[in-house]
């Protein structure tokens, strides 16, 4: 769970990544990238919510 939280905390800005991708791979791929990265982020956030929901409660 900590690894997933760290990944989401440092998830790159899709639009900045797309600018770099456009220079290397072309405009067509770069246009689709922000949507795909947003979709990936949403899936990772969903997995984290599920993990947190099923995590045993801590007792003090």
mmCIF file as Biopython writes it, N, C-alpha, C and O atoms, coordinates in Angstrom:
data_model
#
loop_
_atom_site.group_PDB
_atom_site.id
_atom_site.type_symbol
_atom_site.label_atom_id
_atom_site.label_alt_id
_atom_site.label_comp_id
_atom_site.label_asym_id
_atom_site.label_entity_id
_atom_site.label_seq_id
_atom_site.pdbx_PDB_ins_code
_atom_site.Cartn_x
_atom_site.Cartn_y
_atom_site.Cartn_z
_atom_site.occupancy
_atom_site.B_iso_or_equiv
_atom_site.auth_seq_id
_atom_site.auth_asym_id
_atom_site.pdbx_PDB_model_num
ATOM 1   N N  . UNK A ? 1  ? 0.824   -1.176 0.000   1.0 0.0 1  A 1 
ATOM 2   C CA . UNK A ? 1  ? 0.000   0.000  0.000   1.0 0.0 1  A 1 
ATOM 3   C C  . UNK A ? 1  ? 0.881   1.257  0.000   1.0 0.0 1  A 1 
ATOM 4   O O  . UNK A ? 1  ? 0.551   2.234  -0.673  1.0 0.0 1  A 1 
ATOM 5   N N  . UNK A ? 2  ? 1.979   1.249  0.732   1.0 0.0 2  A 1 
ATOM 6   C CA . UNK A ? 2  ? 2.869   2.407  0.760   1.0 0.0 2  A 1 
ATOM 7   C C  . UNK A ? 2  ? 3.459   2.696  -0.616  1.0 0.0 2  A 1 
ATOM 8   O O  . UNK A ? 2  ? 3.608   3.856  -1.002  1.0 0.0 2  A 1 
ATOM 9   N N  . UNK A ? 3  ? 3.788   1.653  -1.343  1.0 0.0 3  A 1 
ATOM 10  C CA . UNK A ? 3  ? 4.346   1.846  -2.688  1.0 0.0 3  A 1 
ATOM 11  C C  . UNK A ? 3  ? 3.320   2.505  -3.611  1.0 0.0 3  A 1 
ATOM 12  O O  . UNK A ? 3  ? 3.668   3.372  -4.412  1.0 0.0 3  A 1 
ATOM 13  N N  . UNK A ? 4  ? 2.076   2.097  -3.499  1.0 0.0 4  A 1 
ATOM 14  C CA . UNK A ? 4  ? 1.017   2.679  -4.323  1.0 0.0 4  A 1 
ATOM 15  C C  . UNK A ? 4  ? 0.790   4.142  -3.952  1.0 0.0 4  A 1 
ATOM 16  O O  . UNK A ? 4  ? 0.596   4.981  -4.832  1.0 0.0 4  A 1 
ATOM 17  N N  . UNK A ? 5  ? 0.812   4.456  -2.649  1.0 0.0 5  A 1 
ATOM 18  C CA . UNK A ? 5  ? 0.667   5.846  -2.208  1.0 0.0 5  A 1 
ATOM 19  C C  . UNK A ? 5  ? 1.817   6.705  -2.733  1.0 0.0 5  A 1 
ATOM 20  O O  . UNK A ? 5  ? 1.600   7.830  -3.183  1.0 0.0 5  A 1 
ATOM 21  N N  . UNK A ? 6  ? 3.030   6.178  -2.676  1.0 0.0 6  A 1 
ATOM 22  C CA . UNK A ? 6  ? 4.194   6.922  -3.169  1.0 0.0 6  A 1 
ATOM 23  C C  . UNK A ? 6  ? 4.103   7.141  -4.678  1.0 0.0 6  A 1 
ATOM 24  O O  . UNK A ? 6  ? 4.416   8.224  -5.172  1.0 0.0 6  A 1 
ATOM 25  N N  . UNK A ? 7  ? 3.680   6.126  -5.396  1.0 0.0 7  A 1 
ATOM 26  C CA . UNK A ? 7  ? 3.532   6.255  -6.848  1.0 0.0 7  A 1 
ATOM 27  C C  . UNK A ? 7  ? 2.527   7.344  -7.202  1.0 0.0 7  A 1 
ATOM 28  O O  . UNK A ? 7  ? 2.781   8.167  -8.081  1.0 0.0 7  A 1 
ATOM 29  N N  . UNK A ? 8  ? 1.393   7.349  -6.522  1.0 0.0 8  A 1 
ATOM 30  C CA . UNK A ? 8  ? 0.379   8.362  -6.802  1.0 0.0 8  A 1 
ATOM 31  C C  . UNK A ? 8  ? 0.844   9.763  -6.400  1.0 0.0 8  A 1 
ATOM 32  O O  . UNK A ? 8  ? 0.516   10.742 -7.070  1.0 0.0 8  A 1 
ATOM 33  N N  . UNK A ? 9  ? 1.601   9.859  -5.317  1.0 0.0 9  A 1 
ATOM 34  C CA . UNK A ? 9  ? 2.086   11.164 -4.865  1.0 0.0 9  A 1 
ATOM 35  C C  . UNK A ? 9  ? 3.056   11.780 -5.868  1.0 0.0 9  A 1 
ATOM 36  O O  . UNK A ? 9  ? 3.143   13.002 -5.982  1.0 0.0 9  A 1 
ATOM 37  N N  . UNK A ? 10 ? 3.778   10.939 -6.589  1.0 0.0 10 A 1 
ATOM 38  C CA . UNK A ? 10 ? 4.783   11.434 -7.527  1.0 0.0 10 A 1 
ATOM 39  C C  . UNK A ? 10 ? 4.408   11.158 -8.982  1.0 0.0 10 A 1 
ATOM 40  O O  . UNK A ? 10 ? 5.265   11.162 -9.866  1.0 0.0 10 A 1 
ATOM 41  N N  . UNK A ? 11 ? 3.125   10.921 -9.216  1.0 0.0 11 A 1 
ATOM 42  C CA . UNK A ? 11 ? 2.652   10.641 -10.567 1.0 0.0 11 A 1 
ATOM 43  C C  . UNK A ? 11 ? 2.904   11.869 -11.439 1.0 0.0 11 A 1 
ATOM 44  O O  . UNK A ? 11 ? 2.555   12.983 -11.051 1.0 0.0 11 A 1 
ATOM 45  N N  . UNK A ? 12 ? 3.500   11.679 -12.600 1.0 0.0 12 A 1 
ATOM 46  C CA . UNK A ? 12 ? 3.866   12.838 -13.430 1.0 0.0 12 A 1 
ATOM 47  C C  . UNK A ? 12 ? 2.650   13.555 -14.015 1.0 0.0 12 A 1 
ATOM 48  O O  . UNK A ? 12 ? 1.570   12.982 -14.160 1.0 0.0 12 A 1 
ATOM 49  N N  . UNK A ? 13 ? 2.862   14.809 -14.339 1.0 0.0 13 A 1 
ATOM 50  C CA . UNK A ? 13 ? 1.842   15.619 -14.992 1.0 0.0 13 A 1 
ATOM 51  C C  . UNK A ? 13 ? 1.687   15.118 -16.434 1.0 0.0 13 A 1 
ATOM 52  O O  . UNK A ? 13 ? 2.641   15.188 -17.210 1.0 0.0 13 A 1 
ATOM 53  N N  . UNK A ? 14 ? 0.508   14.617 -16.804 1.0 0.0 14 A 1 
ATOM 54  C CA . UNK A ? 14 ? 0.327   14.034 -18.143 1.0 0.0 14 A 1 
ATOM 55  C C  . UNK A ? 14 ? 0.603   15.009 -19.282 1.0 0.0 14 A 1 
ATOM 56  O O  . UNK A ? 14 ? 1.103   14.608 -20.332 1.0 0.0 14 A 1 
ATOM 57  N N  . UNK A ? 15 ? 0.285   16.275 -19.085 1.0 0.0 15 A 1 
ATOM 58  C CA . UNK A ? 15 ? 0.475   17.243 -20.166 1.0 0.0 15 A 1 
ATOM 59  C C  . UNK A ? 15 ? 1.952   17.551 -20.388 1.0 0.0 15 A 1 
ATOM 60  O O  . UNK A ? 15 ? 2.380   17.752 -21.525 1.0 0.0 15 A 1 
ATOM 61  N N  . UNK A ? 16 ? 2.730   17.590 -19.314 1.0 0.0 16 A 1 
ATOM 62  C CA . UNK A ? 16 ? 4.167   17.805 -19.478 1.0 0.0 16 A 1 
ATOM 63  C C  . UNK A ? 16 ? 4.830   16.592 -20.124 1.0 0.0 16 A 1 
ATOM 64  O O  . UNK A ? 16 ? 5.721   16.737 -20.961 1.0 0.0 16 A 1 
ATOM 65  N N  . UNK A ? 17 ? 4.397   15.409 -19.735 1.0 0.0 17 A 1 
ATOM 66  C CA . UNK A ? 17 ? 4.938   14.188 -20.342 1.0 0.0 17 A 1 
ATOM 67  C C  . UNK A ? 17 ? 4.595   14.158 -21.827 1.0 0.0 17 A 1 
ATOM 68  O O  . UNK A ? 17 ? 5.419   13.763 -22.652 1.0 0.0 17 A 1 
ATOM 69  N N  . UNK A ? 18 ? 3.383   14.575 -22.164 1.0 0.0 18 A 1 
ATOM 70  C CA . UNK A ? 18 ? 2.954   14.572 -23.571 1.0 0.0 18 A 1 
ATOM 71  C C  . UNK A ? 18 ? 3.830   15.480 -24.425 1.0 0.0 18 A 1 
ATOM 72  O O  . UNK A ? 18 ? 4.096   15.170 -25.586 1.0 0.0 18 A 1 
ATOM 73  N N  . UNK A ? 19 ? 4.279   16.597 -23.860 1.0 0.0 19 A 1 
ATOM 74  C CA . UNK A ? 19 ? 5.161   17.484 -24.625 1.0 0.0 19 A 1 
ATOM 75  C C  . UNK A ? 19 ? 6.458   16.776 -24.998 1.0 0.0 19 A 1 
ATOM 76  O O  . UNK A ? 19 ? 6.934   16.899 -26.127 1.0 0.0 19 A 1 
ATOM 77  N N  . UNK A ? 20 ? 7.029   16.038 -24.054 1.0 0.0 20 A 1 
ATOM 78  C CA . UNK A ? 20 ? 8.248   15.285 -24.337 1.0 0.0 20 A 1 
ATOM 79  C C  . UNK A ? 20 ? 8.004   14.156 -25.320 1.0 0.0 20 A 1 
ATOM 80  O O  . UNK A ? 20 ? 8.833   13.899 -26.193 1.0 0.0 20 A 1 
ATOM 81  N N  . UNK A ? 21 ? 6.881   13.485 -25.185 1.0 0.0 21 A 1 
ATOM 82  C CA . UNK A ? 21 ? 6.537   12.384 -26.083 1.0 0.0 21 A 1 
ATOM 83  C C  . UNK A ? 21 ? 6.320   12.904 -27.499 1.0 0.0 21 A 1 
ATOM 84  O O  . UNK A ? 21 ? 6.699   12.249 -28.470 1.0 0.0 21 A 1 
ATOM 85  N N  . UNK A ? 22 ? 5.713   14.078 -27.615 1.0 0.0 22 A 1 
ATOM 86  C CA . UNK A ? 22 ? 5.458   14.638 -28.952 1.0 0.0 22 A 1 
ATOM 87  C C  . UNK A ? 22 ? 6.766   14.875 -29.702 1.0 0.0 22 A 1 
ATOM 88  O O  . UNK A ? 22 ? 6.845   14.631 -30.906 1.0 0.0 22 A 1 
ATOM 89  N N  . UNK A ? 23 ? 7.773   15.341 -29.006 1.0 0.0 23 A 1 
ATOM 90  C CA . UNK A ? 23 ? 9.062   15.585 -29.662 1.0 0.0 23 A 1 
ATOM 91  C C  . UNK A ? 23 ? 9.686   14.290 -30.175 1.0 0.0 23 A 1 
ATOM 92  O O  . UNK A ? 23 ? 10.342  14.284 -31.217 1.0 0.0 23 A 1 
ATOM 93  N N  . UNK A ? 24 ? 9.486   13.208 -29.452 1.0 0.0 24 A 1 
ATOM 94  C CA . UNK A ? 24 ? 10.136  11.944 -29.808 1.0 0.0 24 A 1 
ATOM 95  C C  . UNK A ? 24 ? 9.261   11.075 -30.715 1.0 0.0 24 A 1 
ATOM 96  O O  . UNK A ? 24 ? 9.743   10.532 -31.709 1.0 0.0 24 A 1 
ATOM 97  N N  . UNK A ? 25 ? 7.970   10.946 -30.373 1.0 0.0 25 A 1 
ATOM 98  C CA . UNK A ? 25 ? 7.108   9.974  -31.055 1.0 0.0 25 A 1 
ATOM 99  C C  . UNK A ? 25 ? 6.030   10.579 -31.944 1.0 0.0 25 A 1 
ATOM 100 O O  . UNK A ? 25 ? 5.350   9.848  -32.664 1.0 0.0 25 A 1 
ATOM 101 N N  . UNK A ? 26 ? 5.863   11.880 -31.910 1.0 0.0 26 A 1 
ATOM 102 C CA . UNK A ? 26 ? 4.876   12.504 -32.782 1.0 0.0 26 A 1 
ATOM 103 C C  . UNK A ? 26 ? 3.616   12.947 -32.057 1.0 0.0 26 A 1 
ATOM 104 O O  . UNK A ? 26 ? 3.332   12.540 -30.931 1.0 0.0 26 A 1 
ATOM 105 N N  . UNK A ? 27 ? 2.879   13.795 -32.750 1.0 0.0 27 A 1 
ATOM 106 C CA . UNK A ? 27 ? 1.697   14.440 -32.176 1.0 0.0 27 A 1 
ATOM 107 C C  . UNK A ? 27 ? 0.558   13.467 -31.897 1.0 0.0 27 A 1 
ATOM 108 O O  . UNK A ? 27 ? -0.132  13.607 -30.887 1.0 0.0 27 A 1 
ATOM 109 N N  . UNK A ? 28 ? 0.350   12.498 -32.756 1.0 0.0 28 A 1 
ATOM 110 C CA . UNK A ? 28 ? -0.784  11.576 -32.591 1.0 0.0 28 A 1 
ATOM 111 C C  . UNK A ? 28 ? -0.711  10.827 -31.270 1.0 0.0 28 A 1 
ATOM 112 O O  . UNK A ? 28 ? -1.700  10.748 -30.541 1.0 0.0 28 A 1 
ATOM 113 N N  . UNK A ? 29 ? 0.440   10.284 -30.964 1.0 0.0 29 A 1 
ATOM 114 C CA . UNK A ? 29 ? 0.618   9.558  -29.709 1.0 0.0 29 A 1 
ATOM 115 C C  . UNK A ? 29 ? 0.528   10.511 -28.519 1.0 0.0 29 A 1 
ATOM 116 O O  . UNK A ? 29 ? -0.051  10.169 -27.488 1.0 0.0 29 A 1 
ATOM 117 N N  . UNK A ? 30 ? 1.092   11.689 -28.661 1.0 0.0 30 A 1 
ATOM 118 C CA . UNK A ? 30 ? 1.086   12.663 -27.565 1.0 0.0 30 A 1 
ATOM 119 C C  . UNK A ? 30 ? -0.329  13.120 -27.224 1.0 0.0 30 A 1 
ATOM 120 O O  . UNK A ? 30 ? -0.620  13.395 -26.060 1.0 0.0 30 A 1 
ATOM 121 N N  . UNK A ? 31 ? -1.205  13.206 -28.210 1.0 0.0 31 A 1 
ATOM 122 C CA . UNK A ? 31 ? -2.587  13.619 -27.939 1.0 0.0 31 A 1 
ATOM 123 C C  . UNK A ? 31 ? -3.328  12.593 -27.097 1.0 0.0 31 A 1 
ATOM 124 O O  . UNK A ? 31 ? -4.152  12.969 -26.262 1.0 0.0 31 A 1 
ATOM 125 N N  . UNK A ? 32 ? -3.062  11.329 -27.292 1.0 0.0 32 A 1 
ATOM 126 C CA . UNK A ? 32 ? -3.755  10.273 -26.551 1.0 0.0 32 A 1 
ATOM 127 C C  . UNK A ? 32 ? -3.170  10.067 -25.151 1.0 0.0 32 A 1 
ATOM 128 O O  . UNK A ? 32 ? -3.838  9.520  -24.274 1.0 0.0 32 A 1 
ATOM 129 N N  . UNK A ? 33 ? -1.949  10.495 -24.946 1.0 0.0 33 A 1 
ATOM 130 C CA . UNK A ? 33 ? -1.255  10.208 -23.688 1.0 0.0 33 A 1 
ATOM 131 C C  . UNK A ? 33 ? -1.929  10.783 -22.441 1.0 0.0 33 A 1 
ATOM 132 O O  . UNK A ? 33 ? -2.088  10.040 -21.472 1.0 0.0 33 A 1 
ATOM 133 N N  . UNK A ? 34 ? -2.337  12.057 -22.400 1.0 0.0 34 A 1 
ATOM 134 C CA . UNK A ? 34 ? -2.963  12.565 -21.171 1.0 0.0 34 A 1 
ATOM 135 C C  . UNK A ? 34 ? -4.207  11.774 -20.766 1.0 0.0 34 A 1 
ATOM 136 O O  . UNK A ? 34 ? -4.417  11.510 -19.582 1.0 0.0 34 A 1 
ATOM 137 N N  . UNK A ? 35 ? -5.026  11.399 -21.740 1.0 0.0 35 A 1 
ATOM 138 C CA . UNK A ? 35 ? -6.218  10.606 -21.434 1.0 0.0 35 A 1 
ATOM 139 C C  . UNK A ? 35 ? -5.834  9.257  -20.837 1.0 0.0 35 A 1 
ATOM 140 O O  . UNK A ? 35 ? -6.419  8.826  -19.843 1.0 0.0 35 A 1 
ATOM 141 N N  . UNK A ? 36 ? -4.861  8.596  -21.435 1.0 0.0 36 A 1 
ATOM 142 C CA . UNK A ? 36 ? -4.436  7.286  -20.946 1.0 0.0 36 A 1 
ATOM 143 C C  . UNK A ? 36 ? -3.815  7.386  -19.551 1.0 0.0 36 A 1 
ATOM 144 O O  . UNK A ? 36 ? -4.042  6.520  -18.706 1.0 0.0 36 A 1 
ATOM 145 N N  . UNK A ? 37 ? -3.035  8.436  -19.311 1.0 0.0 37 A 1 
ATOM 146 C CA . UNK A ? 37 ? -2.421  8.607  -17.993 1.0 0.0 37 A 1 
ATOM 147 C C  . UNK A ? 37 ? -3.471  8.942  -16.931 1.0 0.0 37 A 1 
ATOM 148 O O  . UNK A ? 37 ? -3.370  8.479  -15.794 1.0 0.0 37 A 1 
ATOM 149 N N  . UNK A ? 38 ? -4.475  9.739  -17.292 1.0 0.0 38 A 1 
ATOM 150 C CA . UNK A ? 38 ? -5.564  10.025 -16.357 1.0 0.0 38 A 1 
ATOM 151 C C  . UNK A ? 38 ? -6.323  8.749  -16.021 1.0 0.0 38 A 1 
ATOM 152 O O  . UNK A ? 38 ? -6.712  8.530  -14.874 1.0 0.0 38 A 1 
ATOM 153 N N  . UNK A ? 39 ? -6.529  7.918  -17.019 1.0 0.0 39 A 1 
ATOM 154 C CA . UNK A ? 39 ? -7.211  6.640  -16.807 1.0 0.0 39 A 1 
ATOM 155 C C  . UNK A ? 39 ? -6.387  5.741  -15.881 1.0 0.0 39 A 1 
ATOM 156 O O  . UNK A ? 39 ? -6.936  5.103  -14.983 1.0 0.0 39 A 1 
ATOM 157 N N  . UNK A ? 40 ? -5.083  5.691  -16.098 1.0 0.0 40 A 1 
ATOM 158 C CA . UNK A ? 40 ? -4.200  4.897  -15.247 1.0 0.0 40 A 1 
ATOM 159 C C  . UNK A ? 40 ? -4.215  5.418  -13.815 1.0 0.0 40 A 1 
ATOM 160 O O  . UNK A ? 40 ? -4.285  4.631  -12.870 1.0 0.0 40 A 1 
ATOM 161 N N  . UNK A ? 41 ? -4.151  6.739  -13.648 1.0 0.0 41 A 1 
ATOM 162 C CA . UNK A ? 41 ? -4.189  7.329  -12.304 1.0 0.0 41 A 1 
ATOM 163 C C  . UNK A ? 41 ? -5.493  6.960  -11.596 1.0 0.0 41 A 1 
ATOM 164 O O  . UNK A ? 41 ? -5.479  6.622  -10.412 1.0 0.0 41 A 1 
ATOM 165 N N  . UNK A ? 42 ? -6.607  7.023  -12.303 1.0 0.0 42 A 1 
ATOM 166 C CA . UNK A ? 42 ? -7.906  6.677  -11.720 1.0 0.0 42 A 1 
ATOM 167 C C  . UNK A ? 42 ? -7.929  5.215  -11.282 1.0 0.0 42 A 1 
ATOM 168 O O  . UNK A ? 42 ? -8.462  4.898  -10.219 1.0 0.0 42 A 1 
ATOM 169 N N  . UNK A ? 43 ? -7.364  4.333  -12.081 1.0 0.0 43 A 1 
ATOM 170 C CA . UNK A ? 43 ? -7.312  2.916  -11.719 1.0 0.0 43 A 1 
ATOM 171 C C  . UNK A ? 43 ? -6.434  2.692  -10.490 1.0 0.0 43 A 1 
ATOM 172 O O  . UNK A ? 43 ? -6.782  1.896  -9.617  1.0 0.0 43 A 1 
ATOM 173 N N  . UNK A ? 44 ? -5.303  3.385  -10.415 1.0 0.0 44 A 1 
ATOM 174 C CA . UNK A ? 44 ? -4.426  3.262  -9.250  1.0 0.0 44 A 1 
ATOM 175 C C  . UNK A ? 44 ? -5.104  3.802  -7.992  1.0 0.0 44 A 1 
ATOM 176 O O  . UNK A ? 44 ? -4.991  3.205  -6.922  1.0 0.0 44 A 1 
ATOM 177 N N  . UNK A ? 45 ? -5.804  4.923  -8.115  1.0 0.0 45 A 1 
ATOM 178 C CA . UNK A ? 45 ? -6.527  5.477  -6.972  1.0 0.0 45 A 1 
ATOM 179 C C  . UNK A ? 45 ? -7.632  4.535  -6.513  1.0 0.0 45 A 1 
ATOM 180 O O  . UNK A ? 45 ? -7.878  4.402  -5.314  1.0 0.0 45 A 1 
ATOM 181 N N  . UNK A ? 46 ? -8.293  3.885  -7.453  1.0 0.0 46 A 1 
ATOM 182 C CA . UNK A ? 46 ? -9.339  2.911  -7.112  1.0 0.0 46 A 1 
ATOM 183 C C  . UNK A ? 46 ? -8.746  1.740  -6.342  1.0 0.0 46 A 1 
ATOM 184 O O  . UNK A ? 46 ? -9.308  1.299  -5.340  1.0 0.0 46 A 1 
ATOM 185 N N  . UNK A ? 47 ? -7.611  1.239  -6.811  1.0 0.0 47 A 1 
ATOM 186 C CA . UNK A ? 47 ? -6.947  0.134  -6.116  1.0 0.0 47 A 1 
ATOM 187 C C  . UNK A ? 47 ? -6.548  0.535  -4.699  1.0 0.0 47 A 1 
ATOM 188 O O  . UNK A ? 47 ? -6.686  -0.256 -3.766  1.0 0.0 47 A 1 
ATOM 189 N N  . UNK A ? 48 ? -6.057  1.751  -4.540  1.0 0.0 48 A 1 
ATOM 190 C CA . UNK A ? 48 ? -5.669  2.224  -3.217  1.0 0.0 48 A 1 
ATOM 191 C C  . UNK A ? 48 ? -6.884  2.315  -2.300  1.0 0.0 48 A 1 
ATOM 192 O O  . UNK A ? 48 ? -6.803  1.933  -1.133  1.0 0.0 48 A 1 
ATOM 193 N N  . UNK A ? 49 ? -8.004  2.814  -2.808  1.0 0.0 49 A 1 
ATOM 194 C CA . UNK A ? 49 ? -9.234  2.865  -2.000  1.0 0.0 49 A 1 
ATOM 195 C C  . UNK A ? 49 ? -9.654  1.471  -1.566  1.0 0.0 49 A 1 
ATOM 196 O O  . UNK A ? 49 ? -10.041 1.267  -0.415  1.0 0.0 49 A 1 
ATOM 197 N N  . UNK A ? 50 ? -9.581  0.507  -2.480  1.0 0.0 50 A 1 
ATOM 198 C CA . UNK A ? 50 ? -9.951  -0.869 -2.143  1.0 0.0 50 A 1 
ATOM 199 C C  . UNK A ? 50 ? -9.022  -1.447 -1.083  1.0 0.0 50 A 1 
ATOM 200 O O  . UNK A ? 50 ? -9.473  -2.123 -0.159  1.0 0.0 50 A 1 
ATOM 201 N N  . UNK A ? 51 ? -7.736  -1.181 -1.215  1.0 0.0 51 A 1 
ATOM 202 C CA . UNK A ? 51 ? -6.782  -1.662 -0.213  1.0 0.0 51 A 1 
ATOM 203 C C  . UNK A ? 51 ? -7.069  -1.056 1.152   1.0 0.0 51 A 1 
ATOM 204 O O  . UNK A ? 51 ? -7.048  -1.755 2.166   1.0 0.0 51 A 1 
ATOM 205 N N  . UNK A ? 52 ? -7.334  0.224  1.175   1.0 0.0 52 A 1 
ATOM 206 C CA . UNK A ? 52 ? -7.623  0.892  2.455   1.0 0.0 52 A 1 
ATOM 207 C C  . UNK A ? 52 ? -8.911  0.375  3.075   1.0 0.0 52 A 1 
ATOM 208 O O  . UNK A ? 52 ? -9.003  0.239  4.295   1.0 0.0 52 A 1 
ATOM 209 N N  . UNK A ? 53 ? -9.895  0.089  2.250   1.0 0.0 53 A 1 
ATOM 210 C CA . UNK A ? 53 ? -11.177 -0.401 2.750   1.0 0.0 53 A 1 
ATOM 211 C C  . UNK A ? 53 ? -11.030 -1.777 3.401   1.0 0.0 53 A 1 
ATOM 212 O O  . UNK A ? 53 ? -11.702 -2.073 4.388   1.0 0.0 53 A 1 
ATOM 213 N N  . UNK A ? 54 ? -10.158 -2.610 2.853   1.0 0.0 54 A 1 
ATOM 214 C CA . UNK A ? 54 ? -10.010 -3.979 3.352   1.0 0.0 54 A 1 
ATOM 215 C C  . UNK A ? 54 ? -8.851  -4.135 4.325   1.0 0.0 54 A 1 
ATOM 216 O O  . UNK A ? 54 ? -8.525  -5.248 4.738   1.0 0.0 54 A 1 
ATOM 217 N N  . UNK A ? 55 ? -8.229  -3.021 4.690   1.0 0.0 55 A 1 
ATOM 218 C CA . UNK A ? 55 ? -7.125  -3.076 5.647   1.0 0.0 55 A 1 
ATOM 219 C C  . UNK A ? 55 ? -7.700  -3.274 7.048   1.0 0.0 55 A 1 
ATOM 220 O O  . UNK A ? 55 ? -8.689  -2.635 7.409   1.0 0.0 55 A 1 
ATOM 221 N N  . UNK A ? 56 ? -7.082  -4.159 7.841   1.0 0.0 56 A 1 
ATOM 222 C CA . UNK A ? 56 ? -7.576  -4.360 9.209   1.0 0.0 56 A 1 
ATOM 223 C C  . UNK A ? 56 ? -7.467  -3.064 10.021  1.0 0.0 56 A 1 
ATOM 224 O O  . UNK A ? 56 ? -6.523  -2.292 9.852   1.0 0.0 56 A 1 
ATOM 225 N N  . UNK A ? 57 ? -8.437  -2.842 10.895  1.0 0.0 57 A 1 
ATOM 226 C CA . UNK A ? 57 ? -8.439  -1.650 11.738  1.0 0.0 57 A 1 
ATOM 227 C C  . UNK A ? 57 ? -7.342  -1.740 12.783  1.0 0.0 57 A 1 
ATOM 228 O O  . UNK A ? 57 ? -7.117  -2.796 13.374  1.0 0.0 57 A 1 
ATOM 229 N N  . UNK A ? 58 ? -6.664  -0.630 13.004  1.0 0.0 58 A 1 
ATOM 230 C CA . UNK A ? 58 ? -5.613  -0.587 14.021  1.0 0.0 58 A 1 
ATOM 231 C C  . UNK A ? 58 ? -6.247  -0.398 15.392  1.0 0.0 58 A 1 
ATOM 232 O O  . UNK A ? 58 ? -7.235  0.321  15.541  1.0 0.0 58 A 1 
ATOM 233 N N  . UNK A ? 59 ? -5.674  -1.042 16.372  1.0 0.0 59 A 1 
ATOM 234 C CA . UNK A ? 59 ? -6.130  -0.854 17.750  1.0 0.0 59 A 1 
ATOM 235 C C  . UNK A ? 59 ? -5.028  -0.175 18.531  1.0 0.0 59 A 1 
ATOM 236 O O  . UNK A ? 59 ? -3.847  -0.450 18.323  1.0 0.0 59 A 1 
ATOM 237 N N  . UNK A ? 60 ? -5.411  0.702  19.422  1.0 0.0 60 A 1 
ATOM 238 C CA . UNK A ? 60 ? -4.411  1.436  20.215  1.0 0.0 60 A 1 
ATOM 239 C C  . UNK A ? 60 ? -4.316  0.889  21.595  1.0 0.0 60 A 1 
ATOM 240 O O  . UNK A ? 60 ? -3.528  1.382  22.402  1.0 0.0 60 A 1 
#
